[in-house]
């Protein structure tokens, strides 16, 4: 499966336990963090490695492909 060029993340805030695992594995610069200490949900991710989705212990992170 080919990785998408760019994605936008969504987080189910009611399920998020703010464990910080998504931030810990994110290869982005430190600026790619939301005000809630999770990965950013308000900007496209061009790395699109999806490690944050894989590591989320409550599987509440999802993504949509950003069309260019």
HTML snippet that shows the backbone in 3Dmol.js (N, CA, C, O; Angstrom):
<script src="https://3Dmol.org/build/3Dmol-min.js"></script>
<div id="view" style="width:600px;height:400px;position:relative"></div>
<script>
const pdb = `
ATOM      1  N   UNK A   1       0.848  -1.179   0.000  1.00  0.00           N
ATOM      2  CA  UNK A   1       0.000   0.000   0.000  1.00  0.00           C
ATOM      3  C   UNK A   1       0.894   1.242   0.000  1.00  0.00           C
ATOM      4  O   UNK A   1       1.817   1.351   0.807  1.00  0.00           O
ATOM      5  N   UNK A   2       0.617   2.158  -0.895  1.00  0.00           N
ATOM      6  CA  UNK A   2       1.387   3.390  -0.995  1.00  0.00           C
ATOM      7  C   UNK A   2       0.900   4.379   0.058  1.00  0.00           C
ATOM      8  O   UNK A   2      -0.294   4.472   0.342  1.00  0.00           O
ATOM      9  N   UNK A   3       1.841   5.106   0.623  1.00  0.00           N
ATOM     10  CA  UNK A   3       1.432   6.097   1.612  1.00  0.00           C
ATOM     11  C   UNK A   3       0.885   7.328   0.900  1.00  0.00           C
ATOM     12  O   UNK A   3       1.359   7.681  -0.180  1.00  0.00           O
ATOM     13  N   UNK A   4      -0.108   7.985   1.495  1.00  0.00           N
ATOM     14  CA  UNK A   4      -0.657   9.194   0.881  1.00  0.00           C
ATOM     15  C   UNK A   4       0.368  10.324   0.891  1.00  0.00           C
ATOM     16  O   UNK A   4       1.290  10.328   1.707  1.00  0.00           O
ATOM     17  N   UNK A   5       0.203  11.278  -0.014  1.00  0.00           N
ATOM     18  CA  UNK A   5       1.125  12.403  -0.089  1.00  0.00           C
ATOM     19  C   UNK A   5       0.982  13.323   1.116  1.00  0.00           C
ATOM     20  O   UNK A   5       1.984  13.788   1.659  1.00  0.00           O
ATOM     21  N   UNK A   6      -0.227  13.587   1.533  1.00  0.00           N
ATOM     22  CA  UNK A   6      -0.478  14.469   2.653  1.00  0.00           C
ATOM     23  C   UNK A   6      -1.802  14.067   3.303  1.00  0.00           C
ATOM     24  O   UNK A   6      -2.755  13.698   2.616  1.00  0.00           O
ATOM     25  N   UNK A   7      -1.848  14.143   4.618  1.00  0.00           N
ATOM     26  CA  UNK A   7      -3.064  13.765   5.330  1.00  0.00           C
ATOM     27  C   UNK A   7      -3.418  14.822   6.361  1.00  0.00           C
ATOM     28  O   UNK A   7      -2.584  15.640   6.748  1.00  0.00           O
ATOM     29  N   UNK A   8      -4.645  14.789   6.789  1.00  0.00           N
ATOM     30  CA  UNK A   8      -5.115  15.628   7.871  1.00  0.00           C
ATOM     31  C   UNK A   8      -5.644  14.688   8.955  1.00  0.00           C
ATOM     32  O   UNK A   8      -6.428  13.783   8.669  1.00  0.00           O
ATOM     33  N   UNK A   9      -5.219  14.904  10.188  1.00  0.00           N
ATOM     34  CA  UNK A   9      -5.603  14.010  11.274  1.00  0.00           C
ATOM     35  C   UNK A   9      -6.832  14.519  12.017  1.00  0.00           C
ATOM     36  O   UNK A   9      -7.061  15.722  12.145  1.00  0.00           O
ATOM     37  N   UNK A  10      -7.606  13.563  12.497  1.00  0.00           N
ATOM     38  CA  UNK A  10      -8.730  13.838  13.376  1.00  0.00           C
ATOM     39  C   UNK A  10      -8.510  13.015  14.640  1.00  0.00           C
ATOM     40  O   UNK A  10      -7.995  11.898  14.589  1.00  0.00           O
ATOM     41  N   UNK A  11      -8.906  13.579  15.763  1.00  0.00           N
ATOM     42  CA  UNK A  11      -8.782  12.889  17.034  1.00  0.00           C
ATOM     43  C   UNK A  11     -10.146  12.874  17.710  1.00  0.00           C
ATOM     44  O   UNK A  11     -10.803  13.909  17.825  1.00  0.00           O
ATOM     45  N   UNK A  12     -10.564  11.705  18.153  1.00  0.00           N
ATOM     46  CA  UNK A  12     -11.806  11.595  18.908  1.00  0.00           C
ATOM     47  C   UNK A  12     -11.547  12.073  20.332  1.00  0.00           C
ATOM     48  O   UNK A  12     -11.089  11.310  21.182  1.00  0.00           O
ATOM     49  N   UNK A  13     -11.843  13.340  20.578  1.00  0.00           N
ATOM     50  CA  UNK A  13     -11.465  13.957  21.854  1.00  0.00           C
ATOM     51  C   UNK A  13     -12.104  13.289  23.055  1.00  0.00           C
ATOM     52  O   UNK A  13     -11.526  13.316  24.142  1.00  0.00           O
ATOM     53  N   UNK A  14     -13.263  12.697  22.900  1.00  0.00           N
ATOM     54  CA  UNK A  14     -13.902  12.022  24.028  1.00  0.00           C
ATOM     55  C   UNK A  14     -13.169  10.750  24.418  1.00  0.00           C
ATOM     56  O   UNK A  14     -13.268  10.309  25.563  1.00  0.00           O
ATOM     57  N   UNK A  15     -12.442  10.158  23.494  1.00  0.00           N
ATOM     58  CA  UNK A  15     -11.717   8.920  23.778  1.00  0.00           C
ATOM     59  C   UNK A  15     -10.244   9.167  24.094  1.00  0.00           C
ATOM     60  O   UNK A  15      -9.612   8.340  24.750  1.00  0.00           O
ATOM     61  N   UNK A  16      -9.694  10.277  23.644  1.00  0.00           N
ATOM     62  CA  UNK A  16      -8.268  10.570  23.840  1.00  0.00           C
ATOM     63  C   UNK A  16      -7.938  10.636  25.328  1.00  0.00           C
ATOM     64  O   UNK A  16      -8.628  11.301  26.101  1.00  0.00           O
ATOM     65  N   UNK A  17      -6.873   9.934  25.717  1.00  0.00           N
ATOM     66  CA  UNK A  17      -6.460   9.924  27.120  1.00  0.00           C
ATOM     67  C   UNK A  17      -5.226  10.801  27.363  1.00  0.00           C
ATOM     68  O   UNK A  17      -4.633  10.757  28.441  1.00  0.00           O
ATOM     69  N   UNK A  18      -4.846  11.584  26.375  1.00  0.00           N
ATOM     70  CA  UNK A  18      -3.709  12.497  26.461  1.00  0.00           C
ATOM     71  C   UNK A  18      -2.440  11.818  26.991  1.00  0.00           C
ATOM     72  O   UNK A  18      -1.745  12.352  27.856  1.00  0.00           O
ATOM     73  N   UNK A  19      -2.163  10.647  26.458  1.00  0.00           N
ATOM     74  CA  UNK A  19      -0.990   9.890  26.913  1.00  0.00           C
ATOM     75  C   UNK A  19       0.306  10.415  26.300  1.00  0.00           C
ATOM     76  O   UNK A  19       1.385  10.183  26.846  1.00  0.00           O
ATOM     77  N   UNK A  20       0.210  11.121  25.171  1.00  0.00           N
ATOM     78  CA  UNK A  20       1.389  11.679  24.534  1.00  0.00           C
ATOM     79  C   UNK A  20       2.128  10.730  23.613  1.00  0.00           C
ATOM     80  O   UNK A  20       3.162  11.098  23.055  1.00  0.00           O
ATOM     81  N   UNK A  21       1.625   9.517  23.438  1.00  0.00           N
ATOM     82  CA  UNK A  21       2.301   8.545  22.579  1.00  0.00           C
ATOM     83  C   UNK A  21       2.398   9.044  21.140  1.00  0.00           C
ATOM     84  O   UNK A  21       3.420   8.841  20.485  1.00  0.00           O
ATOM     85  N   UNK A  22       1.353   9.691  20.645  1.00  0.00           N
ATOM     86  CA  UNK A  22       1.349  10.183  19.265  1.00  0.00           C
ATOM     87  C   UNK A  22       2.432  11.237  19.055  1.00  0.00           C
ATOM     88  O   UNK A  22       3.098  11.256  18.020  1.00  0.00           O
ATOM     89  N   UNK A  23       2.602  12.100  20.031  1.00  0.00           N
ATOM     90  CA  UNK A  23       3.628  13.139  19.945  1.00  0.00           C
ATOM     91  C   UNK A  23       5.022  12.516  20.032  1.00  0.00           C
ATOM     92  O   UNK A  23       5.946  12.950  19.345  1.00  0.00           O
ATOM     93  N   UNK A  24       5.164  11.504  20.876  1.00  0.00           N
ATOM     94  CA  UNK A  24       6.469  10.870  21.086  1.00  0.00           C
ATOM     95  C   UNK A  24       7.001  10.194  19.826  1.00  0.00           C
ATOM     96  O   UNK A  24       8.212  10.186  19.605  1.00  0.00           O
ATOM     97  N   UNK A  25       6.130   9.629  18.997  1.00  0.00           N
ATOM     98  CA  UNK A  25       6.595   8.931  17.790  1.00  0.00           C
ATOM     99  C   UNK A  25       6.594   9.810  16.552  1.00  0.00           C
ATOM    100  O   UNK A  25       7.107   9.402  15.510  1.00  0.00           O
ATOM    101  N   UNK A  26       6.036  10.991  16.641  1.00  0.00           N
ATOM    102  CA  UNK A  26       5.911  11.867  15.468  1.00  0.00           C
ATOM    103  C   UNK A  26       7.273  12.401  15.026  1.00  0.00           C
ATOM    104  O   UNK A  26       7.986  13.012  15.822  1.00  0.00           O
ATOM    105  N   UNK A  27       7.643  12.172  13.747  1.00  0.00           N
ATOM    106  CA  UNK A  27       8.916  12.678  13.249  1.00  0.00           C
ATOM    107  C   UNK A  27       8.895  14.162  12.877  1.00  0.00           C
ATOM    108  O   UNK A  27       9.925  14.712  12.488  1.00  0.00           O
ATOM    109  N   UNK A  28       7.747  14.810  12.990  1.00  0.00           N
ATOM    110  CA  UNK A  28       7.636  16.240  12.688  1.00  0.00           C
ATOM    111  C   UNK A  28       8.399  17.071  13.705  1.00  0.00           C
ATOM    112  O   UNK A  28       8.749  16.594  14.784  1.00  0.00           O
ATOM    113  N   UNK A  29       8.648  18.320  13.342  1.00  0.00           N
ATOM    114  CA  UNK A  29       9.230  19.282  14.266  1.00  0.00           C
ATOM    115  C   UNK A  29       8.289  19.483  15.446  1.00  0.00           C
ATOM    116  O   UNK A  29       7.112  19.128  15.385  1.00  0.00           O
ATOM    117  N   UNK A  30       8.808  20.042  16.491  1.00  0.00           N
ATOM    118  CA  UNK A  30       8.029  20.250  17.714  1.00  0.00           C
ATOM    119  C   UNK A  30       6.774  21.091  17.493  1.00  0.00           C
ATOM    120  O   UNK A  30       5.846  21.016  18.298  1.00  0.00           O
ATOM    121  N   UNK A  31       6.719  21.876  16.443  1.00  0.00           N
ATOM    122  CA  UNK A  31       5.561  22.711  16.171  1.00  0.00           C
ATOM    123  C   UNK A  31       4.334  21.961  15.705  1.00  0.00           C
ATOM    124  O   UNK A  31       3.265  22.556  15.571  1.00  0.00           O
ATOM    125  N   UNK A  32       4.458  20.669  15.455  1.00  0.00           N
ATOM    126  CA  UNK A  32       3.323  19.879  14.966  1.00  0.00           C
ATOM    127  C   UNK A  32       2.554  19.267  16.133  1.00  0.00           C
ATOM    128  O   UNK A  32       2.253  18.074  16.138  1.00  0.00           O
ATOM    129  N   UNK A  33       2.246  20.099  17.112  1.00  0.00           N
ATOM    130  CA  UNK A  33       1.527  19.652  18.300  1.00  0.00           C
ATOM    131  C   UNK A  33       0.325  20.561  18.501  1.00  0.00           C
ATOM    132  O   UNK A  33       0.415  21.774  18.313  1.00  0.00           O
ATOM    133  N   UNK A  34      -0.797  19.970  18.883  1.00  0.00           N
ATOM    134  CA  UNK A  34      -2.008  20.751  19.130  1.00  0.00           C
ATOM    135  C   UNK A  34      -1.932  21.412  20.498  1.00  0.00           C
ATOM    136  O   UNK A  34      -1.053  21.082  21.294  1.00  0.00           O
ATOM    137  N   UNK A  35      -2.831  22.332  20.782  1.00  0.00           N
ATOM    138  CA  UNK A  35      -2.871  22.939  22.117  1.00  0.00           C
ATOM    139  C   UNK A  35      -3.191  21.922  23.224  1.00  0.00           C
ATOM    140  O   UNK A  35      -3.040  22.223  24.408  1.00  0.00           O
ATOM    141  N   UNK A  36      -3.627  20.729  22.837  1.00  0.00           N
ATOM    142  CA  UNK A  36      -3.997  19.696  23.808  1.00  0.00           C
ATOM    143  C   UNK A  36      -2.907  18.634  23.952  1.00  0.00           C
ATOM    144  O   UNK A  36      -3.172  17.536  24.440  1.00  0.00           O
ATOM    145  N   UNK A  37      -1.688  18.955  23.530  1.00  0.00           N
ATOM    146  CA  UNK A  37      -0.541  18.040  23.606  1.00  0.00           C
ATOM    147  C   UNK A  37      -0.758  16.728  22.862  1.00  0.00           C
ATOM    148  O   UNK A  37      -0.389  15.655  23.340  1.00  0.00           O
ATOM    149  N   UNK A  38      -1.359  16.835  21.696  1.00  0.00           N
ATOM    150  CA  UNK A  38      -1.496  15.708  20.781  1.00  0.00           C
ATOM    151  C   UNK A  38      -0.912  16.161  19.447  1.00  0.00           C
ATOM    152  O   UNK A  38      -0.471  17.303  19.315  1.00  0.00           O
ATOM    153  N   UNK A  39      -0.907  15.277  18.470  1.00  0.00           N
ATOM    154  CA  UNK A  39      -0.477  15.712  17.147  1.00  0.00           C
ATOM    155  C   UNK A  39      -1.432  16.780  16.631  1.00  0.00           C
ATOM    156  O   UNK A  39      -2.578  16.863  17.073  1.00  0.00           O
ATOM    157  N   UNK A  40      -0.965  17.580  15.716  1.00  0.00           N
ATOM    158  CA  UNK A  40      -1.775  18.677  15.185  1.00  0.00           C
ATOM    159  C   UNK A  40      -2.949  18.146  14.370  1.00  0.00           C
ATOM    160  O   UNK A  40      -2.816  17.179  13.620  1.00  0.00           O
ATOM    161  N   UNK A  41      -4.076  18.783  14.528  1.00  0.00           N
ATOM    162  CA  UNK A  41      -5.252  18.437  13.750  1.00  0.00           C
ATOM    163  C   UNK A  41      -5.683  19.586  12.853  1.00  0.00           C
ATOM    164  O   UNK A  41      -6.642  19.454  12.092  1.00  0.00           O
ATOM    165  N   UNK A  42      -4.992  20.696  12.934  1.00  0.00           N
ATOM    166  CA  UNK A  42      -5.385  21.881  12.184  1.00  0.00           C
ATOM    167  C   UNK A  42      -4.456  22.203  11.022  1.00  0.00           C
ATOM    168  O   UNK A  42      -4.547  23.281  10.434  1.00  0.00           O
ATOM    169  N   UNK A  43      -3.556  21.269  10.685  1.00  0.00           N
ATOM    170  CA  UNK A  43      -2.654  21.485   9.558  1.00  0.00           C
ATOM    171  C   UNK A  43      -2.329  20.165   8.882  1.00  0.00           C
ATOM    172  O   UNK A  43      -2.271  19.127   9.542  1.00  0.00           O
ATOM    173  N   UNK A  44      -2.117  20.194   7.575  1.00  0.00           N
ATOM    174  CA  UNK A  44      -1.806  18.952   6.859  1.00  0.00           C
ATOM    175  C   UNK A  44      -0.449  18.385   7.256  1.00  0.00           C
ATOM    176  O   UNK A  44       0.490  19.123   7.553  1.00  0.00           O
ATOM    177  N   UNK A  45      -0.371  17.093   7.254  1.00  0.00           N
ATOM    178  CA  UNK A  45       0.881  16.393   7.541  1.00  0.00           C
ATOM    179  C   UNK A  45       1.422  15.852   6.226  1.00  0.00           C
ATOM    180  O   UNK A  45       0.796  15.001   5.595  1.00  0.00           O
ATOM    181  N   UNK A  46       2.580  16.344   5.815  1.00  0.00           N
ATOM    182  CA  UNK A  46       3.155  15.905   4.544  1.00  0.00           C
ATOM    183  C   UNK A  46       4.052  14.678   4.689  1.00  0.00           C
ATOM    184  O   UNK A  46       4.453  14.084   3.688  1.00  0.00           O
ATOM    185  N   UNK A  47       4.368  14.294   5.924  1.00  0.00           N
ATOM    186  CA  UNK A  47       5.155  13.080   6.130  1.00  0.00           C
ATOM    187  C   UNK A  47       4.272  11.850   5.944  1.00  0.00           C
ATOM    188  O   UNK A  47       4.674  10.878   5.305  1.00  0.00           O
ATOM    189  N   UNK A  48       3.071  11.900   6.504  1.00  0.00           N
ATOM    190  CA  UNK A  48       2.055  10.850   6.350  1.00  0.00           C
ATOM    191  C   UNK A  48       2.564   9.449   6.665  1.00  0.00           C
ATOM    192  O   UNK A  48       2.228   8.492   5.966  1.00  0.00           O
ATOM    193  N   UNK A  49       3.369   9.326   7.708  1.00  0.00           N
ATOM    194  CA  UNK A  49       3.875   8.006   8.096  1.00  0.00           C
ATOM    195  C   UNK A  49       2.825   7.202   8.852  1.00  0.00           C
ATOM    196  O   UNK A  49       2.885   5.973   8.883  1.00  0.00           O
ATOM    197  N   UNK A  50       1.869   7.888   9.459  1.00  0.00           N
ATOM    198  CA  UNK A  50       0.758   7.289  10.200  1.00  0.00           C
ATOM    199  C   UNK A  50       1.190   6.533  11.452  1.00  0.00           C
ATOM    200  O   UNK A  50       0.432   5.713  11.969  1.00  0.00           O
ATOM    201  N   UNK A  51       2.396   6.797  11.943  1.00  0.00           N
ATOM    202  CA  UNK A  51       2.859   6.161  13.171  1.00  0.00           C
ATOM    203  C   UNK A  51       1.959   6.514  14.356  1.00  0.00           C
ATOM    204  O   UNK A  51       1.742   5.691  15.245  1.00  0.00           O
ATOM    205  N   UNK A  52       1.447   7.723  14.361  1.00  0.00           N
ATOM    206  CA  UNK A  52       0.588   8.155  15.465  1.00  0.00           C
ATOM    207  C   UNK A  52      -0.684   7.312  15.532  1.00  0.00           C
ATOM    208  O   UNK A  52      -1.138   6.957  16.620  1.00  0.00           O
ATOM    209  N   UNK A  53      -1.255   6.994  14.381  1.00  0.00           N
ATOM    210  CA  UNK A  53      -2.444   6.136  14.360  1.00  0.00           C
ATOM    211  C   UNK A  53      -2.113   4.749  14.890  1.00  0.00           C
ATOM    212  O   UNK A  53      -2.879   4.167  15.658  1.00  0.00           O
ATOM    213  N   UNK A  54      -0.970   4.229  14.475  1.00  0.00           N
ATOM    214  CA  UNK A  54      -0.576   2.883  14.879  1.00  0.00           C
ATOM    215  C   UNK A  54      -0.326   2.772  16.375  1.00  0.00           C
ATOM    216  O   UNK A  54      -0.635   1.744  16.977  1.00  0.00           O
ATOM    217  N   UNK A  55       0.224   3.808  16.980  1.00  0.00           N
ATOM    218  CA  UNK A  55       0.615   3.720  18.391  1.00  0.00           C
ATOM    219  C   UNK A  55      -0.504   4.119  19.358  1.00  0.00           C
ATOM    220  O   UNK A  55      -0.416   3.804  20.545  1.00  0.00           O
ATOM    221  N   UNK A  56      -1.517   4.780  18.903  1.00  0.00           N
ATOM    222  CA  UNK A  56      -2.586   5.261  19.786  1.00  0.00           C
ATOM    223  C   UNK A  56      -3.239   4.087  20.533  1.00  0.00           C
ATOM    224  O   UNK A  56      -3.828   3.206  19.906  1.00  0.00           O
ATOM    225  N   UNK A  57      -3.136   4.072  21.871  1.00  0.00           N
ATOM    226  CA  UNK A  57      -3.662   2.938  22.631  1.00  0.00           C
ATOM    227  C   UNK A  57      -5.184   2.843  22.638  1.00  0.00           C
ATOM    228  O   UNK A  57      -5.735   1.785  22.942  1.00  0.00           O
ATOM    229  N   UNK A  58      -5.863   3.930  22.311  1.00  0.00           N
ATOM    230  CA  UNK A  58      -7.326   3.893  22.282  1.00  0.00           C
ATOM    231  C   UNK A  58      -7.864   4.033  20.851  1.00  0.00           C
ATOM    232  O   UNK A  58      -9.060   4.244  20.650  1.00  0.00           O
ATOM    233  N   UNK A  59      -6.990   3.915  19.883  1.00  0.00           N
ATOM    234  CA  UNK A  59      -7.309   3.979  18.444  1.00  0.00           C
ATOM    235  C   UNK A  59      -8.298   5.097  18.104  1.00  0.00           C
ATOM    236  O   UNK A  59      -9.294   4.868  17.417  1.00  0.00           O
ATOM    237  N   UNK A  60      -8.016   6.286  18.584  1.00  0.00           N
ATOM    238  CA  UNK A  60      -8.913   7.408  18.343  1.00  0.00           C
ATOM    239  C   UNK A  60      -8.382   8.396  17.307  1.00  0.00           C
ATOM    240  O   UNK A  60      -9.029   9.405  17.026  1.00  0.00           O
ATOM    241  N   UNK A  61      -7.211   8.115  16.739  1.00  0.00           N
ATOM    242  CA  UNK A  61      -6.655   8.983  15.701  1.00  0.00           C
ATOM    243  C   UNK A  61      -6.985   8.394  14.337  1.00  0.00           C
ATOM    244  O   UNK A  61      -6.718   7.220  14.078  1.00  0.00           O
ATOM    245  N   UNK A  62      -7.555   9.198  13.482  1.00  0.00           N
ATOM    246  CA  UNK A  62      -7.855   8.801  12.109  1.00  0.00           C
ATOM    247  C   UNK A  62      -7.326   9.882  11.184  1.00  0.00           C
ATOM    248  O   UNK A  62      -6.890  10.940  11.639  1.00  0.00           O
ATOM    249  N   UNK A  63      -7.365   9.618   9.891  1.00  0.00           N
ATOM    250  CA  UNK A  63      -6.885  10.615   8.932  1.00  0.00           C
ATOM    251  C   UNK A  63      -7.735  10.605   7.679  1.00  0.00           C
ATOM    252  O   UNK A  63      -8.443   9.642   7.382  1.00  0.00           O
ATOM    253  N   UNK A  64      -7.640  11.713   6.953  1.00  0.00           N
ATOM    254  CA  UNK A  64      -8.206  11.812   5.615  1.00  0.00           C
ATOM    255  C   UNK A  64      -7.090  12.312   4.701  1.00  0.00           C
ATOM    256  O   UNK A  64      -6.230  13.087   5.118  1.00  0.00           O
ATOM    257  N   UNK A  65      -7.116  11.867   3.475  1.00  0.00           N
ATOM    258  CA  UNK A  65      -6.120  12.292   2.501  1.00  0.00           C
ATOM    259  C   UNK A  65      -6.436  13.716   2.061  1.00  0.00           C
ATOM    260  O   UNK A  65      -7.582  14.042   1.750  1.00  0.00           O
ATOM    261  N   UNK A  66      -5.419  14.550   2.038  1.00  0.00           N
ATOM    262  CA  UNK A  66      -5.581  15.932   1.590  1.00  0.00           C
ATOM    263  C   UNK A  66      -5.296  15.938   0.090  1.00  0.00           C
ATOM    264  O   UNK A  66      -4.194  15.608  -0.348  1.00  0.00           O
ATOM    265  N   UNK A  67      -6.287  16.313  -0.672  1.00  0.00           N
ATOM    266  CA  UNK A  67      -6.131  16.359  -2.128  1.00  0.00           C
ATOM    267  C   UNK A  67      -5.420  17.638  -2.526  1.00  0.00           C
ATOM    268  O   UNK A  67      -5.737  18.724  -2.040  1.00  0.00           O
ATOM    269  N   UNK A  68      -4.465  17.490  -3.410  1.00  0.00           N
ATOM    270  CA  UNK A  68      -3.700  18.667  -3.865  1.00  0.00           C
ATOM    271  C   UNK A  68      -4.434  19.414  -4.944  1.00  0.00           C
ATOM    272  O   UNK A  68      -3.939  20.425  -5.441  1.00  0.00           O
TER     273      UNK A  68
END
`;
const viewer = $3Dmol.createViewer("view");
viewer.addModel(pdb, "pdb");
viewer.setStyle({}, {cartoon: {color: "spectrum"}});
viewer.zoomTo();
viewer.render();
</script>
